[in-house]
Amino acid sequence: MRSLGWCSAGIYVTYVATYAFAKPFSEVWASSVLCALYLWEPRALSACTPGRYVDIPHLAFEKDALQIECGEYHSLAVTRGGEVWAWGGATCGRLGIADVSGLPHEGEDDSEVYQPVPTVVAGLQGHEVVQVACGEDHSLAVTRGGEVWAWGSATCGRLGIADVSGLPREGEDDSEVYQPVPTVVAGLQGHEVVQVAVGAYHSLAVTRGGEVWAWGSATCGRLGIADVSGLPHEGEDDSAVYQPVPTVVAGLQGHEVVQVACGKFHSLAVTRGGEVWAWGGAAFGRLGIADVSGLPHEGEDDSEVYQPVPTVVAGLQGHEVVQVAVGACHSLAVTRGGEVWAWGSARHGALGIADFSWLPKVLEEGDLTPYNLTPTAVPGMPSVEYHTIAVSASRNHSAALLMPRYTAQVDTSSADASVDNTLLQMLHDPTFADVEFVVTTPATGKVPTAATVLAHKAVLCTRSEYFRRQFTGGLCEAAPGHGERTRVDVTDIAPATFRSVLHWIYAGKLPPELGDCNGEASLPAMLQAADKLQLQLLKMEVQERLVVNLTPKNAGSMWQLARQYMAAALEASAFAYMVQHIEKVQGFDDFHTVCESEPQLAKKLLSAMISPEKRSTCRKRGREQP
């Protein structure tokens, strides 16, 4: 894995805040006392004692972390076991700590209480958390069962709590009401939530069915609510309207949303088909809307233009987007092909554009800030060697996580190899097996047959999150006549393929007999099994092997296979291979068969093979014709 970043000084950011890949799945690197992020500019340190920051990464968390999330003043980590750990600024209940009286203080008047090292969020113990999100002063967590828990500042309806009258207060004039420990968001119960996102003052949730729910501040169109006239308002200012409990974003109904992202003033959503929808504050080009002259305004002297309901980002149509990220005034998107697109404020180099003299500018804080109204591909990304799989955006900087398109195999240490060989011997020894898989061969023109494969829960649960959930979630039954052995039925995976999957789980490597052609014990079959069993590391390793074995004969079918099983790295590499070797590829029936079933492939290849100069010439000639 490789992470790249861009900001005011063109500095490469080594670690992306949302993904803990500094050391695979084991270590998290952090900096600063109050914030687990690199702090690039002086004003970002305003909540910390001047000069107290760390510019060299240090090991801050030794748990098996799956996700890291950073807010303005605090950070959260989710471990493989579903625990949530928190550290940073603890005021306003940000960390979910019930009693902060014994914590240290800093700031001009010692008003900023903080937790200097990661501590477990006790209120979430017993609930397996799979995702967290941080705002300026509040946090959300999603459990394995789809519940949403919230804590921190409850002003402006940020936590989705209908009645906050009994909550504690702090801040100037006790104006800040907050929830000190995690509490279930009651308005989402009965809806299985799969992802949440948090802005400074609002929150979003995506359900299993693709609905988007929103709550919190409704000013500047943040929530996508067309009519906010009937909503309550916070404080003396009638303009600070908010939605106290979760409500469905009506403008996205009928569009299956798979991911959302929140900024301070705006929000984005990605649909199953790869469309991007945007709503909220449209200043600085945040929403990718080319013409904002007809949009409504609000704020002091009507300076804030906004889009009240979700609208498609037209500049990304035709590009299948798989993930978006949002900063304070800019937005990012990653396409299935690994391209990164950026729009919004270009201040401090947030868009990755070296020369922005051609961009329009607006006066901000006494300076002229350049901005890009429509999405533009980020130049200079190492797209040949690497495939971008995720992006992250902060106030004024951006980062991308890249995976090598061609990866050499990493040698296993002798100690690890010894352990893996011992486990592999266990796989072939039924003495202590406590689970039996009844694997049914898919019926492909012949009578289905079943094979019994024995294994060990301890190994499976340690090395596979999928099997751990299966064995601890009451999804299996005891096999009659086999004592304590548990029976699990497996369908749609051939016995030979399933044995190869177990070999990988036990030995930590693919079996040597795997071929790259079709068949029960083949790499394509393993890719299908890895996708079905949610074994992401296996899926990545199989992709690497398939990429190395690309040929003119199989490139088309590998591209199609990758699309079927959401294997982004293989898809991008197979496509690049076809572009580079198109004359040879066209000589095989496999390619033409794929083109018949996937008509868009030929169009994409043609577009990729025409240089930008030729495309520009073609467009000019087209305009010259009557």
Secondary structure, 3 states (H helix, E strand, C coil): CEEEEECCCCCCCCCCCCCCCCECCCEEEECCCCCCCCCCCHHHHCCCCCCCCCCCCEEEECCCEEEEEECCCEEEEEECCCCEEEEEECHHHCCCCCCCCCCCEECCCCCEEEEEEEEECHHHCCCCEEEEEECCCEEEEEECCCCEEEEEECHHHCCCCCCCCCCCEECHHHCEEEEEEEEECHHHCCCCEEEEEECCCEEEEEECCCCEEEEEECHHHCCCCCCCCCCCECCCCCCCEEEEEEEECHHHCCCCEEEEEECCCEEEEEECCCCEEEEEECHHHCCCCCCCCCCCEECHHHCEEEEEEEEECHHHCCCCEEEEEECCCEEEEEECCCCEEEEEECHHHCCCCCCCCCCCEEEECCEEEEEEEEEEECCCCCCCCEEEEEEEECCCCEEEEEEECCCCCCCCCHHHHHHHHHHHHHHCCHHHCCEEEEEECCCCCCCCCEEEEEECHHHHHHHCHHHHHHHHCCCCEECCCCCCCEEEEECCCCHHHHHHHHHHHHHCCCCCCCECCCCCCEHHHHHHHHHHCCCHHHHHHHHHHHHHCCCCCCHHHHHHHHHHCCCHHHHHHHHHHHHHCHHHHCCCHHHHHHHHHCHHHHHHHHHHHCCHHHHHHHHHHHHHCC
